Amino acid sequence: MPENKPLPDDLRDRYLDLVKRSLTGALSEDNDSILGGVRMLGAKGIKKRTANAVAKVAGKLDLEIAYKKPYDPVARESGLDWPARAESMIGLKRMTNIQDCIAAVIADGVPGDLIETGVWRGGAVIFMKANLVAWGDTTRKVWVADSFEGLPPPDASRFPADKGDELHTQTGLAVGLETVKNNFRRYDLLDDDVEFLVGWFKDTLPVAPLGDIAVMRLDGDMYESTIQAIEVLYPKLSPGGFCIIDDFGSHATQAGQAVHDYRDKNGITEPIIQIDEFGAFWRKSL
């Protein structure tokens, strides 16, 4: 697809609908439960640990053991389930929110790049790039920020809200850099305007060569990951730009509290709009 010519409105909508349905697994109705798959990796329960052990044996024989589960379109709409194979677990509503925010900044001429902090398999940032291609916008970069090692152990002494957090034990959340790059390639969306920031946010974001930001999407789950990202990125967000928090509702005492603390400290009063049970966003005043 040429990147310097916008698609007609009807084709753009159809292309983006197809991409987001593919990225979320809605297109293939991806709802298999795979033995030793992403839902089980790092689990502590004896049943799931046993399943992981069996899966390892099967994997040595190049076999995959899975059982079919009924696909629930309502759950996939709001990202309430966890697709086994898809590139994103955020669901269709949060994907559409990305689409709407990008359309608005393009229509209003809001300057700046797009960034997501915490990308898993890359679905949301792949969709960001797809939107730019569909609009023929070659002026913006897409920044892909992740440790590519999963989440950090909680630092409860500095961030008490994260005390007892065990997300770092969920090894299914750790997706390597080359896997994410390959996912971009599979959609023919990897080019020089996709930039990768590899490492913990506290190390990469303060020194990243970021200029203006038009859309920032934070998906770090934890208080630590969220506050470290928003403190660096929000001052770079252009007036008219969007701040999206993937875990605002699902991790209200961690990511959600970090957002409230930052907004209170900095006198941010723009209304927060809920996307679904998990995500929320607001638009920085023009």
N, C-alpha and C positions, 0 to 999 in steps of 0.2 A: 504494500500500500504506500503511495507517495506521501511523504511527510510534510510537503510544502504546499499542499492543496487541500482545503477543507472539503469534507464530504457534504453532499446535499443533506438537508435536515432529516429527511426520512431515512436515508441510508445510514447516516450517523447514528440515529436512534436504534436502528436495527442491528448495526454492528456492535454498539456498546451493550445492548441487551444480550446479544449472543455471547459476548466476552464475559460479562459479569455472571451469566448463568453457567458458563463453563467453569469459571474460576471458583465458584461456590459449590460446584457439584450438582446444582439444580438441573442442569441440562441432561446429565447422565443419571440423575436420581441416585447419586452416590450415597449409599447408606449401609454398605457392608460393614460387618464387624470382623476385623481381621485378627486372627490369633497372633499375638505379639505385635500388633499394629499400634498406631499412634495413641489410641485410647488406653493402651495397656502398659506402654513403656514407662518404667519407673514406678509402677504401682507396687504397693506394699502388701496388699491382700494375698493370701496364699493361693487362691484360685487364679488370680491374674499372674502371679509369679510362676505358677505351674504352667499356665498357658504360654507365657513368654519362653519358658524352657523348651516346651514342645515345639514352639515356632522356630527356635534356633536350630533344632534338629531338622525340621522340615526345610528350613532355608538352606542347609548344607546339601540338600538334595534338589535344590532349585524348585521347591514347592511352596505354595502359599495356601494356608487353610483359612477359609472364611465362611461365615454363614450369613444368609440374606436376612435383612430386617426391613420391615415395611417403610417406605419413604414417606416422610411427613412434610408436605409443602409448607404448612404453617410454621413448623419449627425452623425450616430452612430460610423462610422469609426473614425471621428475626435472629438467625444464627444461634438458635437454642440447642442445636445438635453439633456434632463434630464429625464432618465428613472424613472418611478414611483416606481418600486419594486426592481430593480436590486441593487446589493451591491456597484456598482461604476458608476460614471458619466463621467469618463475620456475618454471613447471611446477605440477603438481597437488599434489605432496607438500608443497611450501612453502606453497601456498595452504591446504591442510588444516591445516598447523601454525598459521597465523593463526587459522583457525576454532576449533581446539582451545584455543588460548591465550585467546581472547576468551570462549569458553564457560566456561573455568575461572575467570577473574576475575569474571565475572558471578555464577557459582554461589557463589563464596567471598566476594562482596562486597568485592573489592579496589577501592579508590577510584582514580580517575584517568582521564585521556584516553588516546587512541591516537595514535601518531605514526610516520610513516615518513620517513627522511631519504634522499633519492635515489629518485625515483618513476617515472622514464621516462614512459610514457604514462598512469600512474596506476592500473594494474590492482590492485596490492596494497592501496592506500588506498581504492579504490572497494570492494574486497571487505571491508575493515574496516567501512566505513559500511553495507554490505549486512548484515553480521552484527548491527550495532547495531539496524538497522531490524527484522530478523527476530526479535530478542529483545525488541523494544519498549522499548529502552533509550534514553531521551531525555536522560540526565544527562551524557553524555560527548561531547566533541568529537573530531573526527578532524583531525589536523594534517598538512599536506602540505608538506614542506620540500624545496626543490630550487632550484638556480640557474635551471632552465629554459633553460640554455644549454649543457648538457653538463658534462663534468668539467674541472677546472682543470689547467693545465700543471703538471708536477711541480716542487715546491720542494725540490730534492735537498739544499740546504744545511741546511734545517731538518728534513727528513724523508728521510733517505738511503734508506729502504726503497722510496721511489717513484722512485729514479733510473732513467731510461730509459723510464719509463711513457709510453705513447703513446695512452692512452684519450681524451685531449683532442682528438685528431685524428679520432676516430670520430664524425663529425657526425650519424650515425644515432642517437646517444644523446642528442642535444639536441632536446627536445620542448618547445614553447612553452606558456606558462601557459594561454592560451585553448584550446589543443587539449586539455589535461588537464581543464580545467573542462567543456568540451563532452563529454568522455568520461563525466564524472560525470552530466551532464544526460541523456545517452543511456540511462543505467540508472535515471533518475529518482531520483538520489541526491545531488543538489547542493542544500544548504540552508544556513542560517546557522550550523549546527554543524560545517561543514567550513571550516577556516581554512587559508589559504595563507601560507607563509613563503618569500618570493621573494628569492633571493640566495645567496651563498656561505655555508656553514654557520658559518664563523668570524665572519661579520657578523650573521647573523640569529638564530642559536640563543641566544647569550648575552643578548640583549635581548628575546627573545620572551616574551610574557606567559603562560608555561606554569606551571601548578600541578602537582599530582600526575599521574604517568603510570602507567597500568596495563600497557600494552603498547608497547614501543619496538622499532622495526624499522629497522636500519641497513643501507643498501644503497648505500654510497659507493665500493666497490671498493678505493680507495686507502688507504694508511696515514693520510695527512693528513685526508681526509674522515671516516674512521672515528674517529680519535682526537679530532678536534674535536667530533664529535657525542656520543661516549660520555662525554667529560669533562663536558659540560654536562648531558646528559640522565640519566645513571645516578643521580646523587644525588637526582633527582626521582622515580625509580622506586619505587613503593610496595612494601612487603613483600608478597610473594605475586604481584608483577608479573613480567612476562616481558621478557627482553632477547633479541632475535632478530638474528643477523648473517647477512645474505644471502650474503656473499662469504667466509665463514670458511674454507671449503675451497678454493674456486676461486682465491682471491687470498690464499693462506696466508702469503706473505711480506710482504703489505701489510695488508689488512684483518685477516687472522688474527693477524698479529704485533702490530698495534695493540691488539687485544683482549687478547692475552696480557700485553702490557706494562701495560695499565691494570689488569687483574685482579691482577697481581703487585704493582704499586705500592700497591693499595688493599686487599690481603688478601682478595680475593674467592675463595672456595673452592667455591662451588656447582658441581656437575659440569656440564660442557658436553655437550649431547646433539646428536649429528649428525642432521640431517633427511634429507639426501641428500648427494650428492658436493659440493654447493656450500654449503648453509646449515647453521647450527647455532643452538642457543638454550640458555638456562638460566633457571630460575625463582629469583628473589630470595627468600631465606628468609623465611618468615612470622614 
